[in-house]
Amino acid sequence: MSGRSGLLNDLQALPWPYPHGVQVLIRDQDDNCFGLWMFHDGKLVEVALPRTGRFHQPAPPTDEFVPNPGMLLRTDGHRGLPEQTPPELRDPCPAW
């Protein structure tokens, strides 16, 4: 998990000749599909894909743990989805 920290910042810093054509696919260990990241206003941001959702666990009690991006899951399957953590209880630190 610690290897992902700073990934998007490193990619943003590269001299892309056509940044609007850059598409980054990321699949973390707990995801069941790839997430799509694209440049918007000079920053790589996750683009919401149809029939997917990012589900977050509550933030850890201390900052000794690496930030967690949550799980990107398909929402159109037949298996139950986890309960979504309210935004105010999620880890505010960027995981990527």
C-alpha positions in Angstrom: 0.0 0.0 0.0 2.8 2.4 0.8 4.0 2.2 -2.8 0.9 3.9 -4.2 1.5 7.1 -2.2 2.5 9.9 -4.5 1.7 8.0 -7.7 -0.6 10.6 -9.2 1.8 13.4 -8.2 4.6 11.7 -10.0 2.5 11.2 -13.1 1.2 14.8 -13.0 4.8 16.0 -13.0 5.8 14.3 -16.2 6.0 16.6 -19.3 2.9 15.2 -21.1 2.8 16.8 -24.7 -1.0 16.2 -24.7 -2.3 15.9 -21.1 -5.9 15.8 -22.2 -5.2 12.5 -23.9 -3.8 10.8 -20.8 -5.8 8.1 -19.2 -4.5 6.2 -16.2 -6.1 2.9 -15.1 -5.5 1.9 -11.5 -6.6 -1.3 -9.8 -5.7 -1.5 -6.2 -5.6 -4.8 -4.2 -9.2 -4.6 -2.9 -10.8 -3.2 -6.1 -12.8 -5.6 -8.4 -12.4 -3.3 -11.4 -10.0 -0.6 -12.8 -10.6 3.0 -11.9 -10.0 5.7 -14.6 -8.0 8.9 -13.9 -7.7 11.8 -16.3 -6.4 15.3 -16.3 -8.9 18.0 -15.2 -7.6 21.5 -14.6 -4.0 20.3 -14.5 -4.6 17.5 -11.9 -5.3 13.8 -12.3 -8.7 13.0 -10.9 -10.7 9.9 -10.8 -13.5 9.8 -13.3 -16.7 8.2 -12.1 -17.5 5.2 -14.3 -21.1 3.9 -14.7 -22.1 1.0 -12.5 -19.1 1.4 -10.2 -18.7 3.0 -6.8 -15.8 3.7 -4.4 -16.6 2.5 -0.9 -14.6 3.8 2.0 -13.8 2.4 5.4 -13.8 4.8 8.4 -10.5 6.6 8.9 -8.0 5.0 11.3 -7.7 6.6 14.7 -4.2 7.9 14.2 -2.1 9.0 11.2 0.5 6.2 11.6 -1.4 4.2 8.9 -1.0 4.9 5.2 -4.1 6.6 3.6 -6.7 4.2 2.2 -8.4 5.0 -1.1 -11.3 2.7 -0.4 -12.5 -0.1 -2.7 -13.8 0.4 -6.2 -16.6 -2.1 -6.8 -19.0 -2.9 -9.5 -22.5 -1.9 -8.4 -24.5 -3.9 -10.9 -23.6 -7.3 -9.6 -25.8 -9.6 -7.5 -23.7 -9.6 -4.4 -24.3 -7.2 -1.6 -22.3 -4.0 -1.4 -20.7 -2.7 1.8 -22.3 0.1 3.7 -20.8 3.5 2.7 -18.9 5.5 5.3 -20.2 9.1 5.6 -17.8 11.6 4.0 -16.9 13.2 7.4 -15.6 9.9 8.8 -13.4 9.0 5.8 -9.6 9.5 5.7 -9.1 13.0 4.2 -5.5 12.3 3.2 -5.0 11.4 -0.5 -4.0 7.8 -1.0 -2.5 8.2 -4.4 
